Amino acid sequence: MKEKAMLELRGVNVAYRENAAVRNVSFKVHEKEIVGIVGESGSGKSTLIRSIIKLLGNQGQVTAGEISFHGRKLLDLSEGEMRRIRGKEIALVIQHPELALDPLWTIGNLFFESMRFHGNISKKQALSLAEELLSSLSLKDTARILKSYPFELSGGMCQRVAIAIAMANGPRLLLADEPTSALDVTVQNQVIETLLQMREMFQTAILMVSHNMGVIARLADTVGVMYRGELVEWGKKDDVLHHPSHDYTKALVRATPKMEGT
């Protein structure tokens, strides 16, 4: 793994109006690395991941620190410059794909619009590439999926398709915000396998946040633990799971059911 980080956060603070949500967070993500950040609801992990691509809404603001991606300081970029980065270089997958996928468009049209926004491509070419991508994920009846609307797919299928759409432009970094929440264990594992396949196929780094230590343990190379807006633990997965130092991390580890592959 290369020493030079693709993504680096240095002393990042985030607040909503005057209420601090993230305090003095620093970490790095390297090429092809999967980083998992775990914490309970309200710990600041989703705020942290959205601050990277400046999607905090009108009330949220990074009040201190720097966020660099391949040497570019993202906080200094205009909204127009960020739009060119979102989806093309850094993609986001959220917990509820139905909130991100337009219910009035078919999956095929969603693929096409995502690809067309960032490049010159025909609809026929986009659909062909989408079918290849879905097939590579061992999804059957890809033609039917592409003609379907999001509400016609199961929750797990919709999430896997949302990941595939996010990867359609070959981003170097995928941000995953609680992508396995509200899914049963079997479907969680399918989503995890999809993320691992995306890393192998596209050589993409992944930064995922979750409240589920078991999911993070199954997926990540490096683990961070957030508690009350602070990053209280950071290290290689085995070190964090087997030799946690913070009391909150110890409690998370004790409460984690064993998952195959951890």
DRENKE-249565 format. One record per atom (N, C-alpha, C): z negated, y negated, x negated. Coordinates in pm, whole numbers, plus 32768, in hexadecimal, padded with zeros to 4 digits. Atoms other than C-alpha are relative to their C-alpha. Example, Ala and Ser with C-alpha at 12.3 -4.5 7.8 and 13.67 -1.06 7.14 Angstrom:
BEGIN
800080777FA7;7CF481C27B32;80007F887FA6;800680778052;7D36806A7AA9;7FB77F93804D;
//
This chain:
BEGIN
800080777FAD;800080008000;80007F847FA9;7FF480778050;80617EAC7F7D;7F807FAD8005;807680558005;7F4D7DC57F0C;80127F818053;7FE8807C7FB9;7FF07C927FA4;8000801A8096;800C7FEB7F71;7F937C758113;80757FC2804B;7F9C803D7FA9;80967C388225;7FBD7F9B805C;804D80597FA8;7F8B7B998303;7F787FE77FC2;808480208035;7E567AE3828D;7FBE7F948055;805380617FBB;7D467A328351;7F917FD67FA2;806780348059;7C5979518290;7FA57F9F804D;806380577FC2;7B1F78C28331;80277FCB8088;7FCC802C7F7F;7BB378B88490;7F8F7FF18067;8059801D7F90;7AE5781885A4;80577FE0807B;7FB7801C7F85;7B5E7811870E;7F9B7FD9806B;8058802D7F95;7AC377578833;80517FE6807F;7FCA80297F80;7B09772789A4;7FB07F87802D;804480807FF3;7AB975BB89DE;7F987FF87F91;8065800B8069;796D75A38927;7FB680837FE9;80447F7F800A;790C77128945;804180567F95;7FCC7FAF806E;793777D68803;80158090802E;7FE17F757FDC;79E179278838;801180577F85;7FEC7FB9807F;7A35798B86D0;7FC97FA67F91;8041804F8069;7971791F859D;801B803A7F76;7FF17FE6808F;79DE79248431;8035808C7FE1;7FC67F7B8013;7ABD7A5A843D;806B7FFB7F94;7F9E7FF3806C;7B807ABF8307;802380937FED;7FD47F798022;7C507BF782C9;80957FFD7FE0;7F747FF38023;7DA47C728254;803B807E8041;7FB47F8B7FD3;7EAC7D5E82DF;8077800E7FA2;7F947FE7805F;7FA07DFD81EA;807680458044;7F897FBD7FCF;80FC7E89821A;7FE180918028;80097F777FCB;81057FC882EE;7F70802F801A;808C7FDD7FE9;7F897FC18314;7FE17FF68096;8034800C7F79;7EDF80048462;7F6D7FD77FF6;808880367FFF;7DA77F2F848F;7FCE8003808F;803E7FFD7F7D;7CC17F6C85B4;7F807FAE8000;807980507FF0;7BBD7E708624;7FBF80278083;80487FCE7F8B;7AB77EF28713;7F8B7FA58020;807180507FD4;79B37E3B87DF;7FF780038098;80137FFF7F70;79227E1D893A;80487F898040;7FC380707FB9;79B07D388A46;7FB37F807FE2;803F807F8020;796C7BCE89EC;7FE07FED7F6E;801F800A808F;79547C118877;80617FA47FB6;7FA0805B803D;7A837B358830;807C80427FC8;7F927FB98041;7B797C4187C6;80887FDD803D;7F8080257FC3;7C897BEE88C5;80237F6F7FE2;7FEA808C8027;7C5F7A7B887F;80377FF97F72;7FD57FFF808C;7C887AC5870E;809280287FF4;7F777FCE800F;7DCA7B898737;80657F9F803D;7FA680607FC2;7E637A82881E;800A7F7F7FB0;7FFB80788053;7E0B796B872D;806D800C7F95;7F9D7FEB806B;7EFA7A06862F;80897FCD802A;7F7C802F7FD2;802A79B78706;7FF37F89805E;8016807D7FB7;7F95788087A8;801A800E8095;7FF87FE97F71;7F76790A8908;7F747FFD803E;808A800E7FD1;7E19788F895A;7FF57FB58084;800580507F85;7E7877C28A8B;7FD67F717FE3;801D808F8010;7E2B76558AC6;7F737FE47FD0;808B801A8021;7CB476778A95;7FD880357F77;80247FC28080;7CB577468954;803B7FB67F8A;7FD080478078;7CD676B587F8;7FC0803C7F84;80367FDD8082;7CB377268691;7FC77F807FC3;8042807B802C;7BB676288612;7FEC7FFA7F6A;800E7FFE8091;7BA5769484A6;8044807C7FCA;7FC97F8C8043;7C47777E83AC;80987FFD7FF6;7F707FF18014;7DA577F38352;802D808B8029;7FC17F807FDF;7E8B790683D1;80897FFF7FBF;7F827FFB804A;7FA8796582E7;80488083801B;7FAB7F8A7FEB;80C87A54832C;80737FF87F9E;7F9C8004806C;81A27AA681FF;80037F767FBE;800A807E8047;812679658162;80117F848056;7FF080747FA8;81727885828D;7F7E7FE7804D;807980247FB7;804D77CB8328;80237FED8093;7FD67FFF7F74;8076781D8498;7FC87F8C804F;803E806B7FB2;7F8777128514;80487F7B7FED;7FB6807C801A;80697606847F;808A7FFF8042;7F7A7FF67FC7;81A2767E8534;80067FC3808B;7FEB80367F7A;823075D6866A;800E80738064;7FEF7F9A7F98;8249768C87B6;808B803F7FF8;7F787FCA800F;83C076B08781;800980647F8F;80007FA38072;83897752862E;7FB4807F8022;804E7F8A7FDA;8282783B86C2;804F80598060;7FB07FAF7FA4;836F78A987D7;806580577FB6;7FA17FB0804E;8464791E86D0;7FBA80737FB7;804D7F978044;835079EA8629;7FCE80698063;80357FA37F9B;82B97A818766;806F805C8030;7F9E7F9D7FD2;836F7BC087C1;805F802E7F94;7FA37FDC806A;84527BB98692;7FB680307F83;804B7FDC8078;83597BC18571;7F7480348020;80837FD37FD2;820D7BEA8627;800A80178096;7FF97FDF7F72;82017C9D8777;7F74801E8035;80817FEC7FBF;80E37CBA886F;800E80638073;800C7FA47F8E;80887DD98959;7F767FEB803B;8080801B7FC2;7F767D958A56;7FCE80768050;80437F937FBA;7E877E6B8B20;804A8029807E;7FBF7FE47F80;7F417E4F8C6B;80937FD87FF7;7F7280238010;80BA7E638C36;803C7FC1807C;7FCA803A7F87;80F27E068DA1;7FF37F678002;800F8091800A;807C7CA88D45;80697FC37FA2;7F9E80318061;817E7C8C8C2D;808F80218028;7F7B7FD47FD9;82A57D448CC9;80227FC8808A;7FD8803E7F82;83587C808DD9;801D806C8069;7FEC7F967F9C;833E7D588F15;80857FF98049;7F8080107FBC;848B7CD18F93;8076802F7FAD;7F977FD2805A;854E7D558E6A;7FF080947FE2;80067F748029;85AA7EBA8E14;7FD680087F6D;80257FEB808C;85317F4D8CCB;80777FE37FA5;7F88801B8050;86977F3D8C4A;80167F6B7FEC;7FEE8091800C;86AE7DCA8C95;7F947FC17FA9;806C80348054;855D7D8F8BEE;801F80187F6C;7FD37FE48089;85DD7E398AB2;806C7F9B7FD7;7F9080588021;871D7D6A8ABE;7FD27F707FE9;802E808B800E;866C7C1C8AF1;7FB07FEE7F80;804E8008807A;857C7C6689D4;805A7FFB7F85;7FA47FFC8072;869A7CB988E6;805A7F857FFD;7FA480717FFB;877E7BA0895D;7FBE7F7E7FD3;8047807C8026;86757A958925;80007FEC7F69;800C80098092;86667AE887B3;808080247FB6;7F867FDD8046;87CE7B498769;80778008805C;7F847FF87FB4;89377B5F87D7;80208092801B;7FEC7F747FDE;89537CA9888F;8031800B808F;7FD07FEA7F78;8A0F7D2789BF;7F9E8056804D;80597FAD7FAE;895F7DCD8AE1;801980947FE6;7FDF7F74801D;8A177F128A99;7FBF802E7F7E;803F7FDD8080;899F7F0E8930;7F69800A800E;809280007FEF;883B7EBA899A;7FD1807E8049;80277F897FB3;882C7FD48A98;8010807E7FAD;7FED7F8D8057;88B880CA899C;7F8D800D7F9C;806F7FFF8060;87B08066889B;7F7C80228046;807A7FE37FB4;86A1807389A7;7FF68095801F;80007F717FE1;870681D38A0B;7FE080527F84;801F7FBB807D;86FE824388A0;7F6C7FF67FDE;808C8016801F;85A681AC8873;7FA68052805B;80507FB27FA2;8519824D89AD;800C80967FE3;7FEC7F728021;85B0839D894C;7FB280277F84;804A7FE3807B;8511838687F5;7F6A8011801A;808C7FF17FD9;83C1837188A7;7FEB807B8058;80057F847FB0;840E84BB8956;7FF07FE58095;8001801F7F71;842D840E8AA6;807E803A803E;7F8F7FC07FBF;850B84D28B90;80387FA6806E;7FBD80497F94;8602844E8C91;80037F6B7FE3;8001808B802B;8633830B8BD2;80587FA78058;7FA9804F7FA9;874E82998CB6;7FB47FD4807C;805080247F8B;866282A38DE0;7F987F967FDE;80658062802A;855481E78D1F;803E7F757FF5;7FC180838014;864680D08CC3;80297FC08085;7FDC80357F7D;86AB80AB8E31;7F867FE48058;807B800F7FB2;854180AA8EA8;7FC47F757FEE;80528079800A;84637F7E8EEF;7F7680287FCC;80827FDB803A;830F7F708E42;7FA280448063;805C7FC67F9E;82537FC08F84;8025808E8028;7FD57F787FE0;831A81028FA7;7FD580667F96;802D7FA9806C;8286818F8E64;7F68800D8003;80907FEE800B;812C821D8E2A;7FC77F9D7F9B;8040805C805D;802F814B8D6C;801980247F6F;7FEA7FD38089;804F821C8C32;80917FF27FD5;7F72800E801F;81CB82248C41;80237F6E7FEE;7FE4808E8008;81D580AE8C7C;7FCE7FC77F7B;80358032807F;80FA80718B4B;8056802D7F8B;7FAB7FCE806C;81D2814D8A6C;80877FB57FFE;7F84804D7FF8;830A809A8AE8;7FEA7F727FCD;801F8087802F;82627F498AA8;7FF97FFB7F67;80037FF98092;82217FB48940;808E800A7FC8;7F757FF2802E;838D801E891B;804B7F7B800B;7FBF80837FF1;84047ECC89A2;7FD07FA17F93;80378056806A;831A7E1A88AF;803E801F7F79;7FCA7FD68082;83B27EE28790;80987FF67FFA;7F6E7FFE7FFA;851C7EB487FD;80417FA47F99;7FC9805D8063;854F7D90870D;7FCF801C7F72;802D7FD98085;84AC7E4385E7;7F9D7FA07FC0;8061805D803C;837E7D5B85B2;7FB880407F8A;804B7FCE8073;82C07D7A846B;7F6D80188022;808C7FF27FD7;81717D60851F;7FF8800D8096;80187FEC7F71;81087DE78672;7F6D7FE6801C;8087801B7FD2;7FD27D568717;7FEB804C8082;801B7FAE7F89;7F397E438817;7F777FDC8036;807C80317FC3;7E317DB38900;7FD38062806C;80377F9D7FA4;7D707ED089A5;806D80518048;7F8F7FBD7FBE;7EAE7F9D89E7;7FDC80848043;80247F7F7FC4;7DF080DA8A4B;7F957FF5806B;806980107F9B;7CEC80468B36;803480268089;7FE17FD87F76;7CE780C78C9D;805E80788008;7FAE7F878001;7DAA81FF8C34;7FA680787FE8;80517F8A801A;7D22835F8C3C;801A80337F71;7FFD7FD7808C;7CEC84198AF5;808780387FD7;7F7E7FC68021;7E3384DA8B03;80687F947FEB;7F9E806C800B;7F0083A08B3B;7FDE7FA67F8A;8028804B8077;7E3582E68A33;803E803D7F83;7FC87FBC8075;7EA483EA8936;80977FEF7FF9;7F6F80178000;800F83C189A2;80217F757FCC;7FE98089802E;7FF7824A8969;7FE57FF67F6A;80208000808F;7F5082818816;8072803F7FB1;7F917FBF8045;8065837287B2;807C7FA57FFE;7F90805D7FFC;816782708820;7FF17F957F95;801880668066;80C881688740;801580397F74;7FED7FC18083;80C0825A861A;809480187FE4;7F707FEC8011;822E82AD8653;80467F7D7FDF;7FC48082801B;8286813C8657;7FE97FD67F6F;801C8021808C;81DB810E8508;805E804D7FA3;7FAB7FAD8055;82A3822D8472;80937FD8800D;7F73801E7FE9;83F081CB850E;80287F777FC8;7FDD80898024;83E3805684C4;7FB77FCD7F85;8050802B8073;82EF804B839E;7FB27F818023;804380757FCA;822D7F528471;7F6980097FEC;809180088002;80C77EE48439;7FCF7FE8808F;8039800F7F7A;7FE57EF0856B;7F727FCA7FF4;808880327FF1;7EB27E2285BD;7FD880158091;80287FDB7F78;7E037EB586EC;7F6E7FDF8016;808B80157FDB;7CC67E4B879D;7FDF80578079;802A7FA67F96;7BFF7F2C8884;7F6880008009;80917FEB7FF3;7AA37F63890F;7FDC80927FE3;80127F70800C;7AD380D988D0;8008802B7F6D;80037FD6808C;7A66814C8775;804D80837FEC;7FB77F82800C;7AFB82A487B8;80957FEB7FF0;7F728021800A;7C56821187EA;801F7FC37F78;7FEC80408082;7C35813786B4;7FF880697F91;80107F988066;7BBD826285E9;8079805C7FFA;7F8B7FA97FFB;7CEA832C8659;807B7FBE7FC1;7F8680478021;7DE4821F85FF;7FFD7FBA7F79;800180668069;7D71813484EC;7FEF803A7F73;801D7FE9808E;7D78813A8370;7F847FB17FD7;806D805B8020;7C888015835A;7FBF7FD58082;804C801F7F87;7B767FBE8454;7FAB7F847FEB;805B80727FFB;7ACA7E7784A6;7FAE8007807F;805980007F8C;79A77E498595;7FD97F70801F;802680877FD7;79737D09865A;7F878005805C;807A80097FB0;78267CA586F0;7FDD7F6D8010;8021808B7FE0;77E17B5B879E;80547F9C7FB1;7FA4805D803C;79137AB7870C;800E80097F69;7FFC7FF28091;78DA7B2785A6;8031808A7FD7;7FD47F818039;797B7C3684D3;7F8D80337FA9;807C7FD68042;78437CF6846E;8013807A7FA6;7FE67F898054;78E37E2883CC;809580087FE5;7F727FF48025;7A2A7E698314;800B80677F91;7FEC7FA0806A;7AA87F8D8249;8061806C8029;7FAD7F8D7FE1;7B7680C88235;7FBD8052806E;80337FBB7F8A;7B53819E836B;7F8E80607FE0;80677F9C801F;7A8E82B782CA;7F7E7FC07FD2;80798044802D;799C81C58226;7FB37FC68076;8042803E7F8D;7956810E836C;7FC5806A805C;80307F987FA4;7935824D843A;7F8C804F7FC7;80657FA8803B;785F830E8344;7F927FB67FB7;8066804C8047;77A381FA8290;7FF87F718035;800880887FC9;777D80D38380;7F857FB77FCB;8070804E8035;76A07FB88306;7FBC7FAA806A;803B80587F9B;766D7EDB8439;7FC780538073;80417FB47F94;75837F4E854F;805B80128079;7FA67FF67F8E;76897F048659;806A806B7FE7;7F9E7F9A8023;77897FDB85A4;7FC1808B800A;80467F7F7FF8;768A80F58586;7FF3802E8090;800E7FDD7F73;765280E786FD;8087802A803B;7F7A7FDB7FD1;77CA80F18740;8026808C7FD2;7FDC7F7D8039;77F9821C865C;7FB1806E8045;80527F997FBD;76D982DA86FC;8032801C808D;7FD47FF17F75;776E829F8855;808F802F800D;7F727FDD7FFC;78CF830787F4;801580958011;7FDD7F737FF5;794C8456887C;806480247F93;7FA27FD38067;7A0685218776;808B8010803E;7F757FEF7FD4;7B80850B879A;804C804D7F97;7FAF7FB1805C;7C7985FA8702;80497FA47FA0;7FB9804E8064;7D00856E85BD;7FAC7F9A7FBB;805680628041;7BD684928560;7FAC80407F96;
//
